[in-house]
Amino acid sequence: MTSIYDLLHSDAAKHFDKLLVSKLIQDLDTNSFYLGGQIHMIKNDIITMDLIQKSKNITKQRLIDYGGPCNSWEMYSMQRSDKELTLIEDLLTHK
């Protein structure tokens, strides 16, 4: 198992969206980030497919509970979180 920090600095990360990778690395420089915008993690935490699925489930339930984003900024944030989660998932499966 590999930490998110190590994944983002791996050779595999070079083949993905550079903007997303650099944004995630920037978040990790503050020592923490939210997986999929839902689960607080620090840079040495291990990300598993189970955690990714848990984050997706939380997002899905919150969309039901709240009825979707309240404005365009929130929509953008949700889309970015979804793309970041997909990137991490792709990095895990391309290992």
Beta strands, then each sheet from edge to edge (+ up, - down):
strand 1: 32-35
strand 2: 39-42
sheet 1: 1+ 2-
end
